[in-house]
Amino acid sequence: MDKNLTLENEISQVVDQLPPYEQFKFNSNFLRGTILDGLKRADTGAVPGQDPLLMKFHGIYQQDNRDIRSNRAERKLEPAYQFMVRLRIPGGFLTAKQWLGLDKISRKFSERGLRITTRQTIQFHGIRKKNLQPFMRAIRDIGLDTIAACGDDSRGVVCGSNPELSHVHHQVFNLAKETSKRLIPKTGAYSEVWYGEKSISNLANSNEDPVYTKLYLPRKFKVGFVIPPSNDIDVYGQDVGFIAIVKNKKLLGFNLCVGGGMGKIYSRSDSYPRLAEQIGFIKAAEASAVAEIIMTIQRDYGSREDRHQARFKYTLDRLGNKWFLEILAKRRGKALEPAKPFEFTHNSDPTGWQQGDDGRWHGTLQIESGRIDGALQDKLAGFFQQFDGDIRLTPNQNLQLVNVNAYSLAQTKWRLDDIGLSEHLAHQSQAAHTMSCVALPTCGLAMAEAERYLPNFKVLFDSLKSAHGLYDEPITLRITGCPNGCARPYLAEIALTGRALGLYNLYLGGSYIGNRLAKLYASNVNEHRIVEILNRLFGKYANERRLDEKFGDFLVRNELLDQQKP
């Protein structure tokens, strides 16, 4: 008998003992629910009931404009409902034709252009309910989709870049795509709801999504591939991370990391960010299968009782690495090989232009907070009309021009100059090390500003660095509107996580290469206090640092992180 059918039978007997959300997933007919009925309702801009929870599995978040929420409430109007839709783009790879398609779609359906996320994909904000199905079909028509970009499933698989090892990068990217395809839900609900396609729908058919089963995962599950010496995906923040081991420009396989996760909740002491741990080595061809095995272990043993303890990191801490290695070896059929040596040197995107070992060129355009609208959107649309390379979205929210032929490099540079895009070529060190999440006005979890606050704070930050002769010294800086960690703040040398409007928790001491967690240094501090703290620490850093010592390492070496009581 199919082992998943056995699992289904066991779950069916106890499902009424699970929390309501788990029961809702189980009874949703493989993520269909009554979404179609909600889309047809003309009396509200929302999809009513619990169906918005299911829509997350389809890549869609129901939101409202919080800037005008109170005003609408005073006028006895429902919130200004809108939807954020996130694409699934494994490894962040797009053709120029696809970019132009996305540009056209955003102008027709989105209210805030396009936004590159920290998982190498595009989010569209401000889509109205009546436009959701036309939007999703337009996305399909350019060869893309949104399934599993949100929800309790395997999120979009990220893939790092090493332009100097183009052949290795191509191999790793293909494995990331293969893994993404293997891990996404197989339910027919997606094509039924959004494309109007007929599929076999049978409540008794437990094989429609055989890997996920009717319950899907306890929480989201993030997988990433990285190619040293760049840790651009922050591999230690992934549930499962594959670190490419390369020798003589050949891919040998991957060191395997498990149990990373950025999110936390301020009100719970048992909620915390966690670094992934390196546990061994696998051959390259095994990557997608091993990812699935680990995901199904989390499916079977992750907490279904407490969603705040349901991420894979908590499963590992609850059951232990020894238990995990034993069950992984049992399901895989053999134990892991010992991990192999490698080195990370940074977690940012490269600056300037790099030539790969295939002779092609790659350059990075810096995009502040990943937001592309207005004049920038127009410039990019004009540029890509005649661009003969490809596009890669980065986990640092930037846009890379890749696979540019040597004979067209000069022309590409001229066109960037002519259109006014050269100023976005990565050259300013601090901009290349700075990220923020969306936060207000649309994120329902945001407690403070992030994306809208970053430009002003960055001016202060650069001014502080300049005052201490540190302007050209890169320091990882990340700002989020809440503690959930969408911009990976807990891996930064300096991070602000929102507490309330104008107030943040200040974290310090993460590493420049993303392999150490920052520590909480001060709680509920305003901009004035943050600047005061950083001014003092920058002064000490400028005067007392060792040659080539990074800011986070300096703070740890001098034990400066424990001197301030939160």
Number of C-alpha atoms within 10 A of each C-alpha: 5 9 9 16 15 11 12 19 13 11 17 14 9 10 18 11 11 14 13 12 15 21 17 20 22 19 16 19 21 27 27 21 20 18 21 16 12 18 19 12 14 10 6 15 20 23 22 14 10 14 21 21 20 23 23 23 25 28 22 25 22 24 21 22 18 18 12 12 16 13 12 14 12 9 8 9 11 14 19 19 20 24 25 21 26 26 25 26 23 26 28 27 20 19 17 20 17 19 18 18 17 21 20 15 19 21 14 13 19 23 15 17 23 22 22 25 27 23 27 29 29 23 24 22 22 22 22 19 22 16 14 19 16 15 21 20 17 18 18 14 12 15 11 17 20 24 26 26 27 25 23 22 24 29 24 32 30 30 31 29 27 22 24 18 18 20 17 22 22 14 13 27 23 15 22 26 21 16 23 25 15 16 24 21 24 17 23 19 25 24 16 16 20 18 15 13 11 11 12 11 15 11 12 8 14 16 17 21 18 18 20 24 21 27 24 25 28 25 21 19 25 23 26 29 29 26 28 19 17 20 26 26 28 27 31 28 30 28 29 26 30 28 26 28 25 18 10 6 13 13 19 18 21 26 24 27 25 26 25 25 27 23 20 19 14 12 7 9 8 11 14 18 22 23 24 22 21 18 15 17 22 22 15 18 12 13 22 18 15 18 24 17 18 20 24 17 18 23 24 15 15 25 20 19 15 12 14 17 20 20 24 29 24 21 19 18 11 13 12 11 16 10 11 17 14 13 16 18 13 11 14 15 9 10 16 17 13 13 17 17 8 14 12 15 12 19 27 24 27 22 17 13 17 17 19 19 14 13 13 20 22 25 24 25 23 25 21 21 27 28 21 18 18 10 9 17 16 13 16 19 18 14 19 19 12 12 18 17 20 19 24 23 28 29 28 29 29 27 24 23 22 24 21 21 17 13 9 14 17 11 12 20 14 13 17 18 12 12 14 14 18 16 12 18 22 23 16 17 17 19 21 27 20 24 30 31 27 22 23 21 19 20 19 14 12 24 21 23 26 27 21 16 17 21 13 9 15 15 10 14 19 15 15 20 21 14 13 16 14 17 17 12 15 19 23 30 25 27 34 31 30 27 26 22 22 22 29 26 31 34 33 33 28 25 29 28 29 26 22 17 13 14 21 27 23 25 25 27 29 26 26 25 23 27 20 19 23 24 20 19 19 19 17 16 19 16 13 8 14 17 16 11 15 16 18 12 15 19 16 14 20 14 10 12 16 11 6 7 13 20 25 24 18 19 21 17 13 12 11 14 19 13 8 10 9 12
